């Protein structure tokens, strides 16, 4: 009775997230929020606001608060996290 991961669904969601990310795209669909993720080179991701209530995502938000306070360098919510780790996390959240 292990946890079953639907890999095609996870890959599909990751592709959707990547399609929504764009430095040129400034529109954020209703029910979503744009965040900037990464080290020196930041990438913009658009994620559902429902993710903001998940404990794993809240941990990222707490880390962002500790590092940036309310002064985010990109002008939007900046999350100090590796992009691959962020995609992995959002894929897991989508699968829940």
Residue, then its C-alpha position, 0 to 999 in steps of 0.5 A: x500500500x505505497x503511494x502511487x505517483x501518476x508520472x504522466x500527470x506530474x510531467x504534464x503539470x510541470x510542462x504547464x508550469x513551464x508554459x505559464x512562466x515567461x518574463x514577457x508575460x505579465x498577465x496572471x490568471x485569476x486564482x494564480x500568483x506569480x513567483x520568482x524562483x532561483x539564485x542569481x538568475x530568477x525565473x517567473x512561475x505562475x502557480x495556483x493560490x491553493x498552493x499557498x496553504x500547503x505546509x511545504x509551500x508555506x516553508x518556502x514562504x517562511x524562508x523567503x520572509x527570512x531572506x528578503x523580508x518584504x523587500x523582494x528584489x524582483x518586485x514580486x514574491x521571490x522564493x530562495x529555492x533551486x528551480x528544479x526543486x521548485x518544479x518538483x515541489x509544485x508537481x507533488x502538490x498538483x498530484x495531491 
